[in-house]
Amino acid sequence: MSRRRTYRYLLQPTSRQRTGLTRLCLSQCELYNAALEERRGAWAWERRSVSFFDQCRTLTDTREVRPDR
């Protein structure tokens, strides 16, 4: 039987870093919700499933249009 050790680190970001982390979390949340909505909508309206690779392709196209995300 092996034991695993866990380590906890207390992050103490500066206000600038905290702002950046908040923006990152919000953009990731927006991306996740958009991907989920795409999958749900495709299934509800067209009975079509959307694969991970389809969404990766869509994300690549979106990055060209919205480079800030």
N, C-alpha and C positions, 0 to 999 in steps of 0.2 A: 504494500500500500504506500503510495507516494503522497506527500503533502505538497500543497501549492501555497506559496506565499503571495499575499497581495500587498500592494503598496498604495497608499493614498497620498496624493499631493494636493496641497492647498494652492489654488491659483490666486494670485493677487495681481490681476492685470491693471495697467494704468488706465486712466479714463479714455485715452485714445484707443488702446487695445480693447477695452470693454465695448466701445462703440463699434469697432470692427467685428468683434465676436457677435454682437447683437445683430448687426447687418447680415453677417454670414448665416446665422441661425434663421433669420427671417426669410432670406432668399432660399435656403434649403427647404424650409417649410412650404414656401410658395411653389417650389419645384415639385415637391412630393405631392402636394394637393392637386396640382395641375396634371401630374401623371396619373394619379388615382382617378380624377375626373375623366380623363381621356379613356381609361380602361372601362370605367362604369358606363360612360356615355356610349361607347362603341358597342358594348354588350346590350344595353337597354334599347338602343335604337336600331341596331343592325344585326344583333346576335353574332357579333364578330369579336374574337378575342385579339388583344393587342399584346404582342410579345415584348420582352425586354429589349430585344435588338431593334424592333420597330421604334420603341421609345428612345433608344440611344441615337438612332438616325434622326428622329425629330429634334432631339436636343442639339445635335450638331448643327442642324439647319437654324434652329432658334438662336444659337450663339452668334451666327453670322448677322442676324437681324438685331439682336440685343446683346452686344458685347459686354454690357455691365453685369450680366447674369451668368 
